[in-house]
């Protein structure tokens, strides 16, 4: 199983789509749980695998680097597995006040 993000860098408060791809299994079923730095991603737990993939939209990630991994539940004919990490970096957003003249 592998994981990818729709963008490797996002600004704080933006969302990112995470996609898990089941590789080399002809009849992949089961669920995917998305993890961020070893913690569950809110709303991305036990996402159903459809046509060998599962996607989830993550938002509210804090500033800095995030290691995204997935856990594949397995199925009747496939073993459980986990992915290598895919990095997503969240930029700090600096707000500059508009000065009126």
N, C-alpha and C positions, 0 to 999 in steps of 0.2 A: 504494500500500500504506500502511496506517496501523497504529499500535500503541497498545494501551491496557493499563492495569494494573488488577487487581482492586481495588486500593486506592491512593490517592495518597500515603498515609502509613502506615507500618508501624513496629512496634517492632523493635529489633535482635533477631536470631535468629528472626524470623517469616519465613514465605515469602510470596511474592506470585505470582499467576498473570498471566503476560504473554500477550496475545492479539494476533496480527497478522491483519488483515482485508484481503483483496485486493478492491479496488474496481474496478468498471467493466470487468471481464474476464469474459466469459461462460464460458470454459473454463479457469479458473486451475488450474495444476498446478505442479509444481516443489517447491522447498524454501524455508524461511525460516530465517535465522540471526539470533538475537537478540544485540544488542550493548548494553553498559553502559559509558557514558563512553568509547566507542571500543574497548572490549575485548570479546572473546567472553564470553557468559554460559555458565558451565559447565553441560553437559548440555542446552544449548539451541541446538546447532549443527546445521544442515541438518534441521530439523523438517519433515516432509511436510505439504504443503498438502492439506487435505481439506475439500471443500465451501466453497472460497474462504477458509479460515482455518487458522491453526496456533496452537497454545497450548503453553506451557511454564511449569513452576513453577521460580522462582528462589528460592534461599535463601542465607543467609550474606552478604548485601550489607552492606557496612560503613556506619557512621554517616554521615549527611549526605545530600546531594542526588545523585541518579543520573539521568542522561539516558539513557533507553532508546530505542533505535532498532532497526529491522530491515532486513535485506538480503534482497530477494526474488531468487531465482536465475533467474527467468524460465522459459520452457518453449519448446517448438517454435513456438508461435504468439504468445508474449508476451515483451516485453523485460524485462531485469533492471531493478530499481528499488530505491530505499531510502525510508524513511519520515522524516517530521519526528520530533523527539524528544518523548517523553512523560516527564514527571518523576515520579520516585518518591522520597519523602523517608523516610529511616530514622532514627527517633528513638533517642536513647541511652536505655538502660534503666538506671535507678538502683535498686540493691538496697538496701533499708533493713533492717538487722538487727532482729529482734524482741527487744525488751528484756523479760526475764522479771522479775517482781517477786516 
